[in-house]
Amino acid sequence: MNQIRTVVVDDDKEVAGVHTGFLLAHGSFDAVGTAYTGADGLAMVASLRPELVLLDIHLPDLSGIEVLRAVRNLPGEPVDVIAITAARELDTVRAAMAGGVLHYLVKPFTARVLMERLDAYVEHRRHISGSGQAAVLDQDGIDRLLAPARNAAGMSAREAADAGSSGQASGHPAEPTAGPPRPAAAAGGRHRTGAPLAAVPGSRAQVPLPKGLSLPTLEAVIADLNATGAASSASEVAGRLGLARVSARRYLEYLVSRGEARITPRYGTAGRPEKFYLLTAG
């Protein structure tokens, strides 16, 4: 199966970069665009025609529900939508369900939960591809096809209740909970073997980060380097994740100080070396 073309719509650039990093780390997704407003997200979906949209509900112009409804009215093949948001109001959840979201994921959440949702979506796509466009489905086949939507409805209610009772409203994924690490999926040789993404935050969770650094963004930087599989400059990492170059460099230098990345200088036309960063094997 080809990589799933995905657009990320979130008003927080750092969060959008985290989501992009996880998409790249998974291996089955191609992050083809990132938008920070509803209008830009809708225009991006109309022009790029992705197969999946990770959609925030709280946007600075249009609401995510308005974007969802507008996406549903676009001509051509239907686009799948996974809502990733801090919005926990019952009316919002019901409107998202009515708009046909496959999953409704409440912030904050763990890295494991996001990866599980991505895994479930890949399996959903595989089932659809195996059925064929002209297939006539029996009741069991229809039930399997509708399973992601049913699961999204059940999970959204539980997750909304859990998030509401804890009082958490952060826009960032929560630090991963304890449990066995989930290896990063390998696809087309894009990932270095022996570098499970989930094990990274798990091993780093007890280490205080320097002031100004956040664990979700650190995870995204690591995921980006892991998915790229080649040395990258701070500018390249910043561009892919939607970060400022100086911010990307701080995270990269932190990884170097921990011995988890190394610098490979390259000389440009002016003779001045530029730093490129590569994850160390370990």
Salt bridges, closest charged atoms under 4 A:
ASP10 OD2 - LYS107 NZ 2.82
GLU14 OE2 - HIS172 ND1 3.91
GLU51 OE2 - ARG125 NH2 2.89
ASP56 OD2 - LYS107 NZ 3.83
ASP80 OD2 - ARG125 NH1 3.80
ASP119 OD1 - HIS26 NE2 2.66
ASP119 OD1 - ARG182 NH2 2.48
GLU123 OE1 - ARG126 NH1 2.97
GLU159 OE2 - ARG117 NH2 2.35
ASP224 OD1 - ARG240 NE 2.81
GLU253 OE2 - ARG249 NE 3.85
GLU253 OE2 - LYS275 NZ 3.20
GLU260 OE1 - ARG204 NH2 1.83
GLU260 OE2 - ARG258 NE 3.25
